[in-house]
Each structure stands twice: as structure tokens, then as C-alpha cells.
């Protein structure tokens, strides 16, 4: 009888240096539990391996060894397969939400125990995301940062794109059709949250959960650098949901249009431009994670 195994997708950048020790710890601990690890640096080789039905027979899960970007890549390449994460990235927001540490021992123990949680996924124009999506000022900053990146992106890479967007971005309005309502809502910045974790701990939707079959929307109606700074201050203080020019609601499907192209991002990666359809895929992700 063949041994159970796991496929490990390694981010070639995240899984180096001091973080390599965590990855080696995972491999060692899996072997100690009589689980065969198979490490892939090439996405194409792993995709070819998992395309073989025989290879999937004893597969326990796919491990995303990296950050939230690696998770997003695996979620979209292998829909329906159980996913584990070994957090080796900069933010690791999904891992923090689930209580998973950068520990090969913990992740191997979770895989061996069979501990699972079912999480919702968001979907933007057919591409899946785990955390959040947004359009407007922050997406413009992110797109510029990624266009100029060389290698792994760091927090300081955002300084110049933020300054450029402050001077140049003109905050065009978007029309937001919630749950196929006939009349749109207007916004200059839209945040759609699946998991209540955002970079730097900014609490756009602290009440959000990835297990309710809904996305939490925050619509910010006014547009200017001053208004973005004003909104940010209220968000950090936890007061933005009380503002008269901010609408917060839950939705399962959202259509967004604009008279000009407005940039989008999801899970910290560029995601194109309007028009966009957002929807939730309830319980679509089987995640290796501690029980609540």
C-alpha cells in the first residue's frame, strides 16, 4: 500500500534564508509521521504531477509554503484540493486568521491529525481570492508598486507609489450593484472583505468571517487625498462604520462599473480593471487548520 503524501509548493523567494529552516523542519516532521513530502519549486512540474489521477489517490493536501500570494496561486490552480499553509511570507494574513504559526512541526501535526475547516472564497471575474479585494486608491498604489518590483516586494516599496498616487490619482466614482439591485450605489473606494485581516492590521471589517457565505463591503463615497486620509483615520479608530458617507453591508454578489477604467487588487496582487463581478463561493476551500 502506498504511503500518504503531500505536495509542497515552495515560493522560490520566501523559502530561502532563515525561512528555509522552517521548510526543512516541515519535511522532517512529515517523514517522522510516515507522510511522504514532495517539494516543488516549479509550479509547472507540480501541476503536471497533480494532473495524474493516480498521484492524487494518496494525496493528503497541497501545502503553500510562502505568503498569501502563494496561497492565492495554489487556490486558483487546484480548486477542490485540501490546502495547508506554511507561512513564510511578509504578512501571512490567512495564517494569522487561522492561528497557524511559521512552524514546520505545527503544520505537520495538523496535516497528520486531519484537522480541517471549510472557508468561503471570494471570486473576482472568475479568479478566486481568500482575503479581500478592493478598487480605487489602494489598488492604484499596489498596481504601481508591482509594476516596478524586482524580486520579493517589501513594505518600503510602497513609498514611491503612494506619493505618486497622492499627486496623480483622481478618485473616479464607481457604480456598485449589490445582489443585483436595480439601482447602483456610488463609491470612490470599495473594500470587499472575506477574512477580517488586512495589511498593517487595518480593521476595515472586523466583524467579517470567512464562514458566513457573504462578503463584507465598505463603500467610501468621497474622493480626494484629504478624504482618503480622513477615512483612514476613522478606520484605524474603528469609527468608519458610523460615518454618513460610508456604507457597510454584506453581499453575496456585486457588480461594479465605471465610466473610466478603475484598478482592482485582490489579496495584495493586481487584478485588472473595471468592469468587475464579485461573488462569494460558500465553503469552497477545505483548509488544514486548527479547530476553533
Phi and psi in degrees as a GROMACS rama.xvg file:
@    title "Ramachandran Plot"
@    xaxis  label "Phi"
@    yaxis  label "Psi"
@TYPE xy
-71.2865  147.395  UNK-2
-75.5085  147.332  UNK-3
-65.134  151.231  UNK-4
-142.608  165.228  UNK-5
-129.822  145.275  UNK-6
-98.6768  126.116  UNK-7
-110.446  114.141  UNK-8
-90.9449  111.688  UNK-9
-96.0574  129.43  UNK-10
-71.4025  120.313  UNK-11
-60.226  -21.7869  UNK-12
-93.8047  -48.0509  UNK-13
-65.4608  -33.4738  UNK-14
-88.807  36.9524  UNK-15
-124.696  174.967  UNK-16
64.4964  -139.921  UNK-17
-63.218  -28.4384  UNK-18
-71.9419  -18.7303  UNK-19
-61.4961  -32.9191  UNK-20
-62.2954  -35.5848  UNK-21
-67.264  -39.8996  UNK-22
-65.262  -43.0059  UNK-23
-65.1928  -34.0836  UNK-24
-63.3094  -41.7152  UNK-25
-60.1697  -46.5293  UNK-26
-61.4712  -44.9911  UNK-27
-62.5191  -43.2544  UNK-28
-71.3141  -32.9586  UNK-29
-64.9529  -44.8432  UNK-30
-61.4009  -38.8784  UNK-31
-63.1387  -26.05  UNK-32
-96.0122  13.8803  UNK-33
62.6677  34.7229  UNK-34
-113.008  129.634  UNK-35
-86.6939  117.616  UNK-36
-88.3884  142.413  UNK-37
-129.144  112.513  UNK-38
-95.0868  132.064  UNK-39
-125.097  124.885  UNK-40
-92.7511  -24.7387  UNK-41
-94.8108  119.448  UNK-42
-62.8148  -35.6309  UNK-43
-67.7365  -40.2958  UNK-44
-66.2152  -40.2215  UNK-45
-67.1717  -38.7955  UNK-46
-63.66  -40.2658  UNK-47
-65.7076  -38.9598  UNK-48
-64.4964  -45.5399  UNK-49
-77.6136  -9.86601  UNK-50
-75.037  -14.6633  UNK-51
-84.0254  115.036  UNK-52
-56.0828  -35.0896  UNK-53
-65.0059  -34.2279  UNK-54
-69.6569  -24.7549  UNK-55
-83.1456  -12.1553  UNK-56
-59.6354  -44.3114  UNK-57
-105.182  12.8284  UNK-58
-72.166  124.435  UNK-59
-83.9183  -41.8487  UNK-60
-172.837  170.266  UNK-61
-103.339  132.768  UNK-62
-103.745  122.708  UNK-63
-91.3542  103.078  UNK-64
-96.9474  93.172  UNK-65
169.579  -146.64  UNK-66
-104.266  -160.713  UNK-67
-65.791  -28.3531  UNK-68
-65.7937  -38.8232  UNK-69
-65.3639  -40.3003  UNK-70
-60.4701  -46.3539  UNK-71
-59.6879  -39.7182  UNK-72
-63.9544  -45.1829  UNK-73
-66.6001  -41.155  UNK-74
-59.1114  -38.3636  UNK-75
-82.3509  -29.8828  UNK-76
-78.0147  -32.6084  UNK-77
-129.38  61.2521  UNK-78
-61.376  135.492  UNK-79
94.9588  -16.3819  UNK-80
-86.5553  141.909  UNK-81
-60.5308  141.935  UNK-82
-122.635  134.801  UNK-83
-118.072  158.246  UNK-84
-129.871  134.955  UNK-85
-107.448  102.481  UNK-86
-72.6412  110.481  UNK-87
-126.588  7.77387  UNK-88
-90.7593  -166.13  UNK-89
-77.901  -45.6999  UNK-90
-104.144  -47.6269  UNK-91
55.3615  50.0181  UNK-92
-70.1615  -40.0413  UNK-93
-65.6151  -40.964  UNK-94
-61.4794  -40.2741  UNK-95
-64.2379  -40.5087  UNK-96
-60.7069  -36.735  UNK-97
-90.9658  -6.40561  UNK-98
76.9072  32.6537  UNK-99
-102.847  126.638  UNK-100
-93.2006  160.59  UNK-101
-73.6101  68.8175  UNK-102
-135.333  116.12  UNK-103
-62.9103  -33.45  UNK-104
-65.4584  -45.3907  UNK-105
-63.5027  -45.922  UNK-106
-65.9165  -40.9657  UNK-107
-62.7461  -40.2316  UNK-108
-64.9913  -39.3951  UNK-109
-64.4472  -42.8527  UNK-110
-62.1296  -45.4963  UNK-111
-66.5258  -32.0047  UNK-112
-76.8121  -19.828  UNK-113
77.0591  15.8921  UNK-114
-68.7986  123.773  UNK-115
-134.813  153.476  UNK-116
-135.103  144.293  UNK-117
-96.9422  122.469  UNK-118
-118.104  148.383  UNK-119
-70.714  155.327  UNK-120
-120.973  148.797  UNK-121
-91.8461  158.973  UNK-122
-139.086  128.351  UNK-123
-120.637  111.347  UNK-124
48.3775  41.6331  UNK-125
89.5499  -8.43691  UNK-126
-103.755  134.877  UNK-127
-88.4029  149.456  UNK-128
-141.248  155.958  UNK-129
-100.905  -34.2257  UNK-130
-99.4265  -69.7843  UNK-131
-164.311  165.521  UNK-132
-139.629  156.051  UNK-133
-156.3  157.853  UNK-134
-133.191  149.319  UNK-135
119.073  -145.209  UNK-136
-57.3685  -49.0516  UNK-137
-66.601  -33.8571  UNK-138
-68.2021  -35.3141  UNK-139
-64.8578  -42.2295  UNK-140
-60.435  -47.3386  UNK-141
-65.5645  -41.722  UNK-142
-62.0136  -40.3263  UNK-143
-67.8763  -39.7254  UNK-144
-62.4888  -42.4113  UNK-145
-72.0569  -31.1293  UNK-146
-66.5517  -27.1757  UNK-147
-104.623  5.16043  UNK-148
-72.3013  151.104  UNK-149
-132.169  105.564  UNK-150
80.6285  -152.918  UNK-151
-68.8398  132.289  UNK-152
-80.7789  137.941  UNK-153
-115.029  165.132  UNK-154
-61.2738  -35.8154  UNK-155
-69.0161  -16.1127  UNK-156
-63.8369  -18.2827  UNK-157
-83.5481  -10.5708  UNK-158
-60.3351  -53.014  UNK-159
-66.0535  -44.6642  UNK-160
-60.5431  -36.4914  UNK-161
-63.4959  -44.857  UNK-162
-63.7209  -41.653  UNK-163
-62.9973  -43.9849  UNK-164
-68.2561  -34.1942  UNK-165
-59.5964  -39.4056  UNK-166
-83.1834  -30.3275  UNK-167
-113.794  -28.1844  UNK-168
-73.5902  131.378  UNK-169
-105.063  9.96474  UNK-170
54.3166  58.6193  UNK-171
-66.7828  148.702  UNK-172
-76.8019  151.704  UNK-173
-122.837  151.139  UNK-174
-99.9719  126.156  UNK-175
-116.2  113.513  UNK-176
-100.364  108.675  UNK-177
-93.9596  125.785  UNK-178
50.0891  39.8524  UNK-179
62.7901  27.6293  UNK-180
-61.2013  143.027  UNK-181
-70.6948  -29.1695  UNK-182
-103.2  130.705  UNK-183
-81.0759  157.121  UNK-184
-98.0961  148.602  UNK-185
-104.825  142.338  UNK-186
-151.338  155.422  UNK-187
-104.241  -21.3328  UNK-188
-142.213  131.307  UNK-189
-126.717  129.742  UNK-190
-119.282  125.237  UNK-191
-114.859  117.766  UNK-192
-112.762  129.405  UNK-193
-103.363  -47.7235  UNK-194
-113.107  131.037  UNK-195
-76.9463  51.9303  UNK-196
-132.696  130.679  UNK-197
-137.673  157.563  UNK-198
-51.8209  140.817  UNK-199
64.276  14.0309  UNK-200
72.0594  21.8771  UNK-201
-70.681  122.505  UNK-202
-91.7417  72.566  UNK-203
-63.7427  -41.9235  UNK-204
-142.535  73.1273  UNK-205
-62.5826  -18.6207  UNK-206
-85.463  -4.93133  UNK-207
-66.8645  151.142  UNK-208
-143.202  146.616  UNK-209
-88.4476  20.9223  UNK-210
-134.16  27.2448  UNK-211
-117.826  3.32439  UNK-212
69.1691  23.5065  UNK-213
-140.483  154.77  UNK-214
-100.259  143.094  UNK-215
-96.7181  120.967  UNK-216
-103.597  140.304  UNK-217
-123.642  119.157  UNK-218
-110.449  118.17  UNK-219
-104.387  119.203  UNK-220
-83.855  -30.2814  UNK-221
-97.8978  151.09  UNK-222
-133.608  115.073  UNK-223
-177.914  166.687  UNK-224
-60.3965  -42.1855  UNK-225
-59.5594  -45.577  UNK-226
-65.9236  -37.8252  UNK-227
-62.908  -42.0538  UNK-228
-66.7167  -39.0023  UNK-229
-62.2311  -46.7586  UNK-230
-61.3489  -43.616  UNK-231
-59.3474  -42.9286  UNK-232
-60.5554  -41.5476  UNK-233
-69.1304  -36.5366  UNK-234
-64.1373  -48.0128  UNK-235
-59.9101  -37.3741  UNK-236
-80.7827  -5.95099  UNK-237
75.6622  24.1367  UNK-238
-110.593  -3.037  UNK-239
-65.4584  -28.5074  UNK-240
-71.8224  -8.68603  UNK-241
-97.4026  -5.96522  UNK-242
-73.0965  144.307  UNK-243
-73.7543  -20.4027  UNK-244
-102.754  20.3248  UNK-245
-128.039  130.825  UNK-246
-115.643  126.864  UNK-247
-120.783  128.494  UNK-248
-157.183  168.74  UNK-249
-103.622  149.323  UNK-250
-153.559  152.012  UNK-251
-103.794  -19.6667  UNK-252
-150.137  135.359  UNK-253
-140.044  134.072  UNK-254
-114.563  132.182  UNK-255
-125.28  128.584  UNK-256
-128.141  162.454  UNK-257
-156.864  160.488  UNK-258
-79.9797  -18.1461  UNK-259
-127.949  165.236  UNK-260
-73.5653  128.366  UNK-261
-118.456  131.431  UNK-262
-73.5065  152.805  UNK-263
-125.537  153.275  UNK-264
-138.025  154.31  UNK-265
-141.766  132.038  UNK-266
52.5303  34.4728  UNK-267
82.3138  9.77063  UNK-268
-122.154  144.495  UNK-269
-56.0157  142.134  UNK-270
-134.728  28.6156  UNK-271
86.5222  -151.608  UNK-272
-139.205  166.047  UNK-273
-62.3091  153.084  UNK-274
-78.9661  156.133  UNK-275
-141.164  143.78  UNK-276
-115.904  124.62  UNK-277
-108.379  140.075  UNK-278
-152.023  162.739  UNK-279
-105.075  142.618  UNK-280
-111.415  96.7748  UNK-281
-62.7598  132.092  UNK-282
51.9571  34.4551  UNK-283
-82.8213  -14.4928  UNK-284
-114.228  120.441  UNK-285
-91.6575  111.013  UNK-286
-112.068  129.651  UNK-287
-72.9455  113.236  UNK-288
-161.199  159.579  UNK-289
-63.1374  146.032  UNK-290
-68.8867  146.41  UNK-291
